[in-house]
Amino acid sequence: MTQELIDLRNSIMAGRYQEALAIVDDLEWMSKKATLRNIKSYLVRMIAHLIKNKVEQRLTNYWAASIGYSVIEIQDLNLMDNKKSHYIKQDEWDSFLENAFKDAILSASGEVSNGVYKPS
C-alpha cells in the first residue's frame, strides 16, 4: 500500500487527477477486500464452533465465548465507517455464508471427535 500512496501523491502533484482517482479506487478495493477477509475469518471460526457443538452435543465455555465474540466482530466489521452502509449487503449473505461454511467444515472436521470425520 505504501507504493500506492507514493503513486497517488505523485499523480496529484503532477495534476494527473484521473490516474489519482484510479489509485484511490484501488486503495478502496484493497481496504474492502481486507475487511471482507476479516469478516470471513470470524465467520469461519464461529461456524466451526457451531459444527463442533452440534456433532459433539456439548458447548465449551471457550466455544461459547468465541461464538459470541465472532458475532460482535462480524457486526462491527460489516458496518462501514459512515455507520449507515454495510460491506456485505443483505442479499449477499447467502453466497458469503456458503463459502465460509465450506472452510468451517474443513476446520471443524480435524477437531471434532479427535479428527475422526473427513470434510466430506
Sequence and secondary structure as in RCSB ss.txt:
>XXXX:A:sequence
MTQELIDLRNSIMAGRYQEALAIVDDLEWMSKKATLRNIKSYLVRMIAHLIKNKVEQRLTNYWAASIGYSVIEIQ
DLNLMDNKKSHYIKQDEWDSFLENAFKDAILSASGEVSNGVYKPS
>XXXX:A:secstr
 HHHHHHHHHHHHTT HHHHHHHHHHHHHHHHHHHHHHHHHHHHHHHHHHHHHHHHT   HHHHHHHHHHHHHHH
HHHB TTSS BSS GGGHHHHHHHHHHHHHHHHHTTGGGGTS   
